[in-house]
Amino acid sequence: MPKKTQLPPYLVKRYNTYFAVLYIPKDIQYVIGKKKFIKTTGEQNIKLAQAIANVFVMGWKAEIASARSKSDEPLINSAKEIKKLLKSSPKYLVDEVIEEEVARLHKERKPIDAEVFKRISKGENKHLEDVAKEWKIHEEKRGLAQKFIDQMDNDVRLVVKQFPTSNYMTAEHVEWWIKDIARIGKLSASSVTRIIGSGKNFYKYLQLIKEVSVTEPNPFVVPAEFKISNKPNSKSVNKTQSWLPFSPKEIVGLYKLALVDNQTLADLILIAMHTGARIEEICSLLCKDVDMKQESITIIDAKTEAGERTIPIHPYIKDRIEKLIENSTDDYLLPELSKNKYGDRSNAIGKRFGRLKTKHKFSSRYVFHSIRKTFTTLLENAGVGENVAADIVGHEKPRITYGLYSGGASLEVMREAIKKISYGL
């Protein structure tokens, strides 16, 4: 007796014609209202019938996935799979499946889902969650700091969750969306500005890959009520206030308080008081960056190109610097500071400083960077020229001649300037 030929998946034969069939899982039969999908392929040739059946089954699976989950992810995945079939299956059959699914979604009063499904399955638009992954890789190749990229990535995730395809990214829709999430999340003006900035960056990438037209205006604009102004006479409800410098007496007081509580924090404050260096610059200093023969410190891990500099050691902290090098246990000038996930050693000790200044009634306008302002103010009051001060603290030169052509102040010139700094300790 000849063996019975086993049919490919999803095919049954009736009256010499092949039918596509897909049994619906029991847990979802009551939603769809039947036990199986079945439809004639109209073919007697098994290979042609199988190709047609594959198209039908893909559409049925989309319906099952949509019925089973409240999430639109299964629907999106189905749209992507159907898009792949356009390369290997008759276009009219794929179009038929798409039209059936779109009609079903409209019947369920899901016009947006229907439009997104149609655009992705027909290849008219890309799914923006996929594009966001490509965008992140693009930003990483640009060499931006990982911390900055991760923050933008979190913001862009909010964007693509709201806008699955680019056709919905209109100025009106974006404004409505950002106002809504600001209200629900009680976001500050600065948070709104940051999210809009990330969205603007993402939209530029969409223009770069030609997902949207380069002639279209960028729809990511900060709404008027969230715009921030730093002008003192501005009528904006969101005004920024710059950080304030500590007075010499105030910073000496905080240094002495830190001496009682935490020696490393006290050393951090002491170095900042006498160098004007940023907290990240000080915390990343290695012992090898200090030259005790020349009595200088070389700052390499700076925020800007101008920030990479060699500055003299203030006479008052020379002995303490030598002691720190002698006692270092891990090659860092300030040893055993914990790192965050980005390798930043300043995060935890910076928070410790924040708790110290808050405990002693300093407002949010006083931060660790305020010490840098104190130091710069003392340089100015001591009559130190702006160009020399810029070389010491690592700022761009204010004027083009020195900024472009000068090699910078010599170590000895900076040493004479820095000696003028005194806190009366």
C-alpha positions in Angstrom: 0.0 0.0 0.0 1.5 3.3 -1.0 2.4 5.8 1.7 0.1 8.7 2.1 1.8 11.9 1.0 2.2 14.3 3.9 1.0 17.8 3.1 3.0 20.9 3.9 1.9 22.9 7.0 -1.3 24.9 6.7 -2.6 23.0 3.7 -5.6 20.6 3.3 -6.9 19.1 0.1 -10.5 19.1 -0.9 -11.9 18.0 -4.2 -8.4 18.3 -5.9 -8.0 21.9 -4.7 -5.8 23.0 -1.8 -7.1 25.1 1.1 -5.1 27.1 3.6 -6.0 26.3 7.2 -4.9 27.6 10.6 -6.3 26.3 13.8 -7.0 29.0 16.4 -5.6 28.4 19.9 -8.3 27.5 22.4 -7.6 30.5 24.7 -8.5 33.0 21.9 -11.3 31.1 20.0 -14.0 32.9 22.0 -12.7 36.3 21.0 -12.4 35.5 17.3 -15.6 33.5 17.3 -14.4 30.3 15.5 -12.0 27.4 15.8 -10.1 27.8 12.6 -9.4 29.9 9.6 -9.8 28.2 6.2 -9.7 29.6 2.7 -9.3 28.2 -0.7 -6.0 28.9 -2.5 -7.8 28.1 -5.8 -4.8 26.0 -6.8 -4.3 22.3 -7.6 -0.5 22.8 -7.9 0.9 22.1 -4.4 3.8 24.5 -4.6 1.7 27.4 -5.8 -0.9 26.5 -3.1 1.8 26.5 -0.4 3.0 30.0 -1.4 -0.5 31.4 -1.3 -1.3 29.7 2.0 1.8 31.2 3.6 0.4 34.7 2.8 -3.0 33.9 4.2 -1.6 32.4 7.4 0.5 35.4 8.0 -2.6 37.6 8.0 -4.4 35.2 10.3 -1.6 35.1 12.8 -1.7 38.9 12.9 -5.4 38.7 13.8 -4.7 36.2 16.5 -1.8 38.2 18.0 -3.9 41.4 17.9 -6.8 39.6 19.7 -4.6 38.0 22.3 -2.6 41.1 23.3 -3.6 44.7 24.2 -0.1 45.7 23.0 0.4 46.8 19.4 3.7 44.9 19.3 2.3 41.7 17.8 0.5 43.7 15.2 3.7 45.5 14.3 5.6 42.3 14.1 3.0 40.8 11.8 3.2 43.9 9.6 7.0 43.4 9.3 6.6 39.7 8.4 4.0 40.5 5.7 6.4 43.2 4.3 9.0 40.4 3.9 6.5 38.4 1.8 6.3 41.1 -0.8 9.7 39.9 -2.0 8.7 36.2 -2.4 4.9 36.1 -2.9 2.5 37.5 -5.5 1.8 41.2 -4.7 -2.0 40.9 -5.2 -2.2 38.2 -2.6 -0.2 40.1 0.0 -2.3 43.2 -0.7 -5.4 41.2 -0.1 -4.2 40.1 3.3 -3.2 43.6 4.2 -6.6 45.0 3.1 -8.4 42.3 5.2 -6.4 43.1 8.3 -6.9 46.9 7.8 -10.7 46.4 7.3 -10.8 44.3 10.5 -9.0 47.0 12.5 -11.3 49.7 11.2 -14.3 47.5 12.2 -12.8 47.3 15.7 -12.5 51.1 15.6 -8.8 51.2 15.6 -8.0 53.6 12.7 -4.5 54.5 13.9 -3.6 50.8 14.3 -5.0 50.2 10.8 -2.9 53.0 9.3 0.3 52.0 11.0 -0.2 48.3 10.0 -0.8 49.3 6.4 2.2 51.7 6.2 4.7 49.2 7.7 3.4 46.1 5.9 3.4 48.0 2.5 6.9 49.4 3.2 5.7 53.0 3.1 7.2 53.7 6.5 9.7 52.1 8.9 8.8 51.2 12.4 10.4 53.9 14.4 11.4 51.6 17.3 13.7 49.9 14.8 15.0 53.2 13.5 15.7 54.3 17.1 18.2 51.4 17.5 20.0 52.5 14.3 20.0 56.1 15.5 21.6 55.2 18.8 24.5 53.4 17.0 24.9 56.5 14.7 25.2 58.7 17.8 27.7 56.4 19.4 29.9 56.5 16.3 29.9 60.3 16.6 31.9 59.9 19.8 29.4 61.5 22.2 29.7 60.6 25.9 27.8 57.4 26.7 25.9 59.1 29.6 24.6 61.8 27.2 23.6 59.1 24.6 21.8 57.0 27.2 19.8 60.0 28.3 18.8 60.9 24.8 18.0 57.2 24.1 15.5 57.3 27.1 13.9 60.4 25.7 13.7 59.0 22.1 12.0 55.8 23.5 9.2 58.1 24.8 9.0 59.6 21.3 8.7 56.3 19.4 6.3 54.9 21.9 3.9 57.7 21.0 4.8 57.9 17.3 5.2 54.4 15.7 5.7 55.8 12.2 7.0 59.2 11.1 3.8 60.3 9.4 2.3 61.1 12.8 5.1 63.4 13.7 3.5 66.7 13.0 4.1 69.9 15.0 0.5 69.8 16.3 0.8 66.1 17.4 4.2 66.7 19.1 3.0 69.7 21.0 -0.1 67.9 22.2 2.0 64.9 23.3 4.7 66.8 25.2 2.1 68.8 27.0 0.3 65.6 28.0 3.4 63.8 29.3 4.5 67.0 31.1 1.2 67.2 32.9 1.0 63.5 33.8 4.7 63.3 34.8 4.8 66.8 36.4 7.9 67.5 34.3 9.9 70.6 34.8 10.6 73.1 32.0 14.2 71.8 31.8 13.0 68.2 31.4 10.6 69.2 28.6 13.3 71.1 26.9 15.7 68.1 27.1 13.1 65.7 25.7 12.2 68.0 22.8 16.0 68.4 22.1 16.4 64.6 21.9 13.3 64.4 19.6 14.7 67.2 17.4 18.0 65.2 17.1 16.1 62.0 16.2 14.0 63.8 13.6 17.2 65.1 11.9 18.4 61.5 11.7 15.1 60.6 10.0 15.8 63.3 7.5 19.3 62.0 7.0 18.1 58.5 6.2 15.3 60.0 4.0 12.5 58.6 6.2 11.1 62.1 6.2 11.7 64.9 3.8 14.6 67.3 4.4 12.3 70.2 3.4 9.8 69.4 6.2 10.3 71.7 9.3 11.4 69.9 12.4 8.2 69.4 14.5 10.0 69.2 17.8 9.6 72.7 19.3 9.4 73.6 23.0 5.9 75.0 23.7 5.8 78.6 24.8 4.9 77.8 28.4 8.0 75.6 28.8 10.5 77.9 27.2 13.4 78.9 29.5 15.0 82.3 29.6 18.2 83.5 31.3 17.4 87.1 30.7 16.7 89.0 33.9 13.9 91.1 32.3 12.3 88.2 30.6 8.5 87.7 31.2 9.0 83.9 30.9 7.6 81.9 33.8 10.7 79.7 33.5 13.8 81.7 34.3 17.2 80.2 34.9 19.3 81.5 37.7 23.1 81.0 37.5 25.1 79.4 40.2 26.5 81.7 42.8 30.1 81.8 44.1 30.8 81.0 47.8 32.5 83.8 49.7 36.1 82.8 50.8 34.8 82.6 54.4 31.9 80.3 53.4 34.1 77.9 51.5 36.7 77.8 54.3 33.8 77.0 56.7 32.6 74.1 54.5 36.2 72.8 54.2 36.6 72.7 57.9 33.3 70.9 58.4 34.3 68.4 55.8 37.6 67.8 57.7 35.6 66.5 60.6 33.3 64.3 58.5 35.3 63.0 55.5 39.0 63.6 54.7 38.6 62.8 51.0 35.8 65.3 50.6 37.9 67.9 52.5 40.9 67.2 50.1 38.6 67.6 47.1 37.4 71.0 48.4 40.9 72.1 49.2 42.2 71.3 45.7 39.3 73.0 44.1 39.8 76.1 46.2 43.4 76.4 45.0 43.1 75.3 41.3 39.6 76.2 40.2 39.4 72.8 38.6 36.0 71.1 38.0 35.0 68.2 40.2 35.4 65.6 37.4 38.9 66.9 36.6 40.0 66.5 40.2 38.5 63.1 40.8 40.1 61.7 37.6 43.6 62.9 38.5 46.2 60.2 38.7 49.4 60.5 40.8 51.4 60.4 37.6 49.6 63.6 36.4 51.3 65.5 39.2 54.9 66.6 38.7 56.4 67.6 42.1 59.7 68.7 40.5 57.9 71.3 38.4 55.2 71.6 41.1 52.5 71.3 38.5 49.3 69.3 37.8 48.3 68.2 34.3 44.6 67.9 33.7 43.8 65.5 30.9 40.2 64.3 31.5 38.7 67.7 30.8 35.3 68.8 29.5 36.7 70.8 26.6 39.9 71.0 24.5 40.8 74.2 26.3 40.3 72.4 29.6 43.3 70.1 29.0 46.1 72.1 30.6 49.0 72.1 33.0 48.8 74.4 36.0 51.0 75.2 38.9 50.4 73.8 42.4 49.5 76.5 44.9 52.1 76.6 47.6 49.5 76.2 50.3 48.5 72.7 49.1 51.9 71.4 48.0 52.5 69.4 51.2 49.0 67.9 51.1 49.4 66.9 47.4 52.7 65.1 48.3 51.0 63.3 51.2 48.1 62.2 48.9 50.6 60.8 46.4 52.4 59.0 49.2 49.2 57.4 50.6 47.5 56.6 47.3 46.3 53.0 47.2 45.0 52.9 43.6 47.2 55.4 41.6 44.6 58.1 41.9 45.3 61.3 43.7 42.0 60.9 45.6 41.9 57.2 46.1 39.1 54.7 46.5 36.3 56.8 45.1 33.4 54.6 43.8 32.6 54.7 40.0 29.2 54.9 38.5 28.3 52.8 35.4 30.0 55.4 33.2 33.3 55.2 35.1 32.7 58.7 36.7 34.5 58.8 40.0 32.9 62.2 41.0 29.3 61.2 41.3 29.1 59.8 44.8 31.4 62.3 46.4 29.7 65.1 44.6 26.4 64.1 46.3 28.2 64.0 49.6 29.2 67.6 49.0 25.6 68.4 48.1 24.4 67.0 51.4 27.0 69.0 53.3 26.1 72.4 51.8 22.4 71.7 52.1 22.8 70.8 55.7 24.4 74.2 56.3 21.6 76.1 54.6 23.0 76.8 51.2 20.4 77.0 48.5 20.3 75.1 45.2 22.1 78.0 43.6 25.3 76.8 45.4 26.9 73.7 44.0 30.5 72.3 43.8 31.0 74.4 40.7 30.5 77.4 42.9 34.0 76.9 44.2 35.3 77.4 40.7 33.4 80.7 40.6 35.0 81.6 43.9 38.5 80.9 42.6 37.9 82.9 39.4 36.5 85.8 41.4 39.5 85.9 43.6 41.8 85.9 40.5 39.9 88.9 39.1 40.0 90.8 42.4 43.7 90.1 42.6 44.2 91.9 39.2 45.0 88.7 37.2 44.5 89.3 33.5 41.6 87.5 31.8 43.8 85.5 29.4 46.0 84.2 32.2 42.9 83.3 34.3 41.4 81.5 31.3 44.6 79.4 30.9 44.5 78.5 34.6 40.8 77.4 34.8 40.7 76.0 31.2 38.4 78.4 29.4 38.5 79.5 25.8 40.4 82.8 25.3 38.0 85.7 25.1 39.7 87.4 22.2 40.7 85.9 18.8 44.4 86.9 18.8 45.3 85.0 22.0 42.6 82.4 21.4 43.9 81.3 18.0 47.6 82.1 18.0 48.9 82.1 21.6 50.4 79.0 23.1 49.2 80.1 26.5 50.7 81.6 29.6 53.8 80.0 30.9 53.9 78.0 34.0 55.8 80.7 35.8 53.3 83.4 34.8 50.4 81.3 36.0 52.4 80.5 39.2 52.7 84.2 40.1 49.0 84.6 39.4 47.9 81.7 41.5 50.0 82.8 44.5 47.7 85.7 44.8 44.9 83.4 45.9 44.5 83.4 49.7 41.7 82.2 51.9 43.4 83.2 55.2 43.8 79.5 56.2 
